């Protein structure tokens, strides 16, 4: 069995443009960029989410 998730996601215009811009600059597809952002996301004890600085590849 494969460990993963398939989801359909609708973003408002601003976040969508930001994601597409980041993806274009890195040569990745938007879904690859989003997956890397999620991989870097951490939750603290209070439930707050943070994303450490990283370079998508």
C-alpha positions as CSV (number, residue, x, y, z in Angstrom):
1,X,0.0,0.0,0.0
2,X,1.2,3.4,-0.9
3,X,1.4,6.1,1.8
4,X,0.0,9.3,0.4
5,X,-2.9,11.6,-0.1
6,X,-4.6,12.8,-3.2
7,X,-6.6,16.0,-2.8
8,X,-8.2,18.7,-4.9
9,X,-7.5,22.2,-3.7
10,X,-8.9,25.5,-4.6
11,X,-6.9,28.6,-3.7
12,X,-8.1,32.2,-3.9
13,X,-6.4,34.4,-6.5
14,X,-3.5,35.8,-4.4
15,X,-2.2,32.5,-2.9
16,X,-2.7,30.8,-6.3
17,X,-0.5,33.4,-8.0
18,X,2.1,33.2,-5.3
19,X,2.3,29.4,-5.6
20,X,2.5,29.5,-9.4
21,X,5.2,32.2,-9.2
22,X,7.3,30.1,-6.8
23,X,6.8,27.0,-8.9
24,X,7.8,28.8,-12.1
25,X,11.0,30.2,-10.5
26,X,12.0,26.8,-9.2
27,X,11.1,24.8,-12.3
28,X,8.6,22.7,-10.4
29,X,4.9,22.1,-10.9
30,X,2.6,23.9,-8.4
31,X,1.6,20.6,-6.8
32,X,5.3,19.7,-6.3
33,X,6.0,23.1,-4.7
34,X,3.0,22.7,-2.4
35,X,4.1,19.2,-1.4
36,X,7.5,20.6,-0.4
37,X,6.0,23.4,1.6
38,X,3.8,20.9,3.5
39,X,6.8,18.7,4.1
40,X,8.5,21.7,5.8
41,X,5.5,22.6,7.9
42,X,5.7,21.9,11.7
43,X,3.1,22.2,14.4
44,X,4.1,23.4,17.9
45,X,2.5,22.5,21.2
46,X,-0.2,25.2,20.8
47,X,-1.2,24.0,17.3
48,X,0.5,26.9,15.5
49,X,2.0,26.1,12.2
50,X,5.4,27.2,11.0
51,X,7.4,26.7,7.9
52,X,11.1,27.0,8.2
53,X,13.0,28.8,5.5
54,X,13.9,26.3,2.7
55,X,14.7,26.3,-1.0
56,X,12.4,24.2,-3.1
57,X,14.1,21.7,-5.4
